Amino acid sequence: MYYQLYEFNHAALQPARAYADAVRLFYSNPLNPFAQTFFGRSLAAAAELFERSTRRYTKPEFGLTETSVNGVRVAVREQIVWSQPFCDVIHFKRDLPAAARRGPKILMVAPMSGHYATLLRGTVETMLPYADVYITDWADARTVPLSDGSFDLDSYIDYIIEILQHLGPDTHVMAVCQPSVPVLAAVALMEARGDDAVPASMTLMGGPIDTRQNPTAVNKLAEEKGIEWFRENAVMPVPWPNPGFMRVVYPGFLQLSGFMSMNLDRHITAHKDFFMHLVKNDGDSAEKHRDFYDEYLAVMDLTGEFYLQTVETVFIRHDLPKGQMKHRGEPVDPAAIRRVALLTVEGENDDISGVGQTRAAHDLCVNIPAEMRHHYLQPTVGHYGVFNGSRFRSEIAPRILDFMRSNPGRKAGAAAPAATAPSAPATAEAAPAAPVAPATGQTASKPVAASPKPARTPPKGRPTGKAPTVRRGGRKPA
C-alpha cells in the first residue's frame, strides 16, 4: 500500500504544485515591480521550494557533448553498444584527432542502488580526456514490463560477464560502491572458467566487500532487522499505470528516504540556505543547489529479487568474505583471480562503506601478484567524494589512470601466471608512479608512499596476502 499512497499523494499535490509554479513565475518576472522587493523574492523563493520539494524528479541527462584531449576540444557522442531489458551500456565516443591515443578502455559499472548512472557524470567527465569510457546505464524497474522476466544478483553478475566479453580483454573495469561485490564475483568466475575476456584490471571504489569490517549504520541495520523484515516492509508491487505494473520492487522513494535520513540536518540546512540564496538574489549559489538536488532526488526502483538477494548475501550472511558465495550453484572463489590487477579505493570519512570494507578484497584475491595490487585511502572525503568532487579529480582519478596504464593486461589466449605464494607487503618504492595531470589542469600530485596495514586474520583455508596501502602524504592509514 505504501507505493499506492505515494502515487496518490503525488497526484493529489499536482494542482498545488502548478499554483506554486505560477506564483514563482509571477513574482520573479522582471516586469513585475514586486520582483525586486524582499517581499516578492520571498514569495517566489517559498513557491519554488514547495514545488521542488513535492516534485518527482525524472532521469537526468549526461549532457557530455565535448571534452579536451591534449588541449584540443573534441566532440563526444553517446552510443548504446550493448543492451538488455535491465541495462544499456553507453559508449562516450570521442572524435579524436588522428595522432591522439585512445587511452585505457574503461567500463564504469554504476551502482544499482537507487540513483541513475548519471550520478557518475562527474566521474565520466574527469576520465574522458584520458580514456575510452563506457558505463552501465541501469533501467528503472518500474519501467520494465513483467514479460521481460526477473532480475536478481545472479542476473547482475551474468550481465557484467556478458559486457566484459563484448568489450574484450583489454578492458579496465571500475566498480563504484554497490557493484564491487558482483564485479569481483564476475571476474572470479571468468578466471575460474579460463575466460580470455577477463579485464586487464579492476578498480573497486567504496564497495561493501566485507561489511563486518568497521560496520556503518547501514550495515548494522541489515544485521539487526534480518531478511524477513526487509521482505515484509521494503518491497512492494508497482502500481498501475506504470509499465512495470505488478512487478515487485524496492521503490526509489524508500531508498531516498533512507539516504536523506542519514544526514537529515544537512539536507534541511541546504534547503534553508537555498531559500536565503533566492531571497538575496544569489543566483550562482541557488543554481549549484538545483544542479545537485536535481541529480540526488532523481531515483529509480530496484527489482525486489535483486534487492533482497543483495541484502541477504552481502550484508547479512557475508557470503563472499566467508568463501560461501555461489552463482547459480557455482562457487565464487576470488583466489582464482591471477591475471587481473586490483586497485581498491576508500574514503576516510565514508559513512556508507566503512574503512576496510573495500580493502578486504585483497585478503580474498591472494593469488594476484603483489605488484598488481594496490590500495589507496583518500583522507578527508566521504562516500560521494570517493568518485566525485575536487579530491577525486585531483588525487584519486590520476592514481586510477596511472594504475591502469601500468597494468595493460595480456592479449587474449595468453597463459595465466603460475600460482605463487603471496608476496610480502610492498615497500614505499613499490608505490605507483607519479600520476598524470588531472583534467582540471591542476598540478599532478607527487608519488605517494605505501604503508602496509596491520595483518588481519584471513578467511579459513586461505593464505595471507596483503596489498600495499597508498595514502597521500605517506601517513599511516586510519
Stockholm file with secondary structure:
# STOCKHOLM 1.0

chainA/1-478         MYYQLYEFNHAALQPARAYADAVRLFYSNPLNPFAQTFFGRSLAAAAELFERSTRRYTKPEFGLTETSVNGVRVAVREQIVWSQPFCDVIHFKRDLPAAARRGPKILMVAPMSGHYATLLRGTVETMLPYADVYITDWADARTVPLSDGSFDLDSYIDYIIEILQHLGPDTHVMAVCQPSVPVLAAVALMEARGDDAVPASMTLMGGPIDTRQNPTAVNKLAEEKGIEWFRENAVMPVPWPNPGFMRVVYPGFLQLSGFMSMNLDRHITAHKDFFMHLVKNDGDSAEKHRDFYDEYLAVMDLTGEFYLQTVETVFIRHDLPKGQMKHRGEPVDPAAIRRVALLTVEGENDDISGVGQTRAAHDLCVNIPAEMRHHYLQPTVGHYGVFNGSRFRSEIAPRILDFMRSNPGRKAGAAAPAATAPSAPATAEAAPAAPVAPATGQTASKPVAASPKPARTPPKGRPTGKAPTVRRGGRKPA
#=GR chainA/1-478 SS CHHHHHHHHHHHTHHHHHHHHHHHHHHHCTTSGGGGSHHHHHHHHHHHHHHHHSCCCCCCCCCCCEEEETTEEEEEEEEEEEEETTEEEEEEEECCCTTCCCCCEEEEECCCSSBCGGGGHHHHHHHTTTSEEEEEEECCGGGSCGGGCCCCHHHHHHHHHHHHHHHCTTEEEEEESTTHHHHHHHHHHHHHTTCTTCCSEEEEESCCSCTTSSCCHHHHHHHHHCHHHHHHHTCEECCTTSTTTTCEEECHHHHHHHHHHHTHHHHHHHHHHHHHHHHTTCHHHHHHHHHHHHHHTCBCCEEHHHHHHHIIIIIISCHHHHTCCEETTEECCGGGCCSSEEEEEEETTCSSSCTTTTTTHHHHCTTSCGGGEEEEEETTCCTGGGTSSHHIIIIIHHHHHHHHHHCCCCCTTCCCCCCCCCCCCCCGGGSCCCCCCCTTCCCCCCCCCBCCCCCCCCCTTCCCCCCCEEEGGGCCCC
#=GC SS_cons         CHHHHHHHHHHHTHHHHHHHHHHHHHHHCTTSGGGGSHHHHHHHHHHHHHHHHSCCCCCCCCCCCEEEETTEEEEEEEEEEEEETTEEEEEEEECCCTTCCCCCEEEEECCCSSBCGGGGHHHHHHHTTTSEEEEEEECCGGGSCGGGCCCCHHHHHHHHHHHHHHHCTTEEEEEESTTHHHHHHHHHHHHHTTCTTCCSEEEEESCCSCTTSSCCHHHHHHHHHCHHHHHHHTCEECCTTSTTTTCEEECHHHHHHHHHHHTHHHHHHHHHHHHHHHHTTCHHHHHHHHHHHHHHTCBCCEEHHHHHHHIIIIIISCHHHHTCCEETTEECCGGGCCSSEEEEEEETTCSSSCTTTTTTHHHHCTTSCGGGEEEEEETTCCTGGGTSSHHIIIIIHHHHHHHHHHCCCCCTTCCCCCCCCCCCCCCGGGSCCCCCCCTTCCCCCCCCCBCCCCCCCCCTTCCCCCCCEEEGGGCCCC
//
